[in-house]
């Protein structure tokens, strides 16, 4: 059943947003015509056990299995992570903090390319799963805890984090507290303009786990409203194998015909004020 039509304050720009007539995971999506973000306000107050998410079959298959056999260079060339290495150039002794690192997969690629990596996550289960296989620190910690003890980094990344948050601008403001002046911030999110994202039935891609749904315009707005400067955005092309048999057949046909990959994700890159 659809929720009654009303307005809800946009979590990005604070303008009034209205129901779009789209349901995901049983939650009505609202659309802000000002910044174009979609969001599920009724899911904002639903608690999510991320330890449980990290032990799901999907996460175990995609992230945990094979950690001991990871090839860091292949990780660095994953479409999501490759966008980072193309936009952010390494320099000697550069410190990188990966927020929401999970089991630390991105960190393997960054460490192999010379970055001084630290990963943090709120899930003890994820950190415990990844720590035995990482040559860099993984910590159960928050940005606030690192900021309180004066830790600062040249670059901070947050892969697939913003879509989980009801206050993304505030998160990026907090994140900048641990970035050196003139330092860099790099984030990725799923792309609402992708049919794969809009039609997903995976529980970990739906509300109440994913609360916000971005396109390039709304992602740029989040970054700029947080005070980042020199903001740029781009598309992450990928083409994961669907679990549904019919969609898997279409996926195979696309690959055989050499058709373009799905615009599955978005990246945003900006700097803190010097």
Buried (B, 14 or more C-beta within 10 A) or exposed (E): EEBEEEEBBBBBBEEEBEBEEBBBBEBBBBBBEBBBBBBBBBBBEEEBEBEEBBBBEEBEEEBBEEBEEBEBEEBBEBBBBBBBBEBBEBEEEBBBBBBBBBBBBBBBBBBBBEBBBBBBBEBEBBBBBBBEBBEBBBBBBBBEEBBEEEBBBBBBBBBBBBBBBBBBBEBBBBBBBBBBEEBBBBBBBBBBBBEBBBEBEEBBBBBBBBBBBBBBEBBBBBBBBBEBEEBEBBBBBBBEEBEEEEBEEEBEEBEEEEEEEBBBBBBBBBBBEE
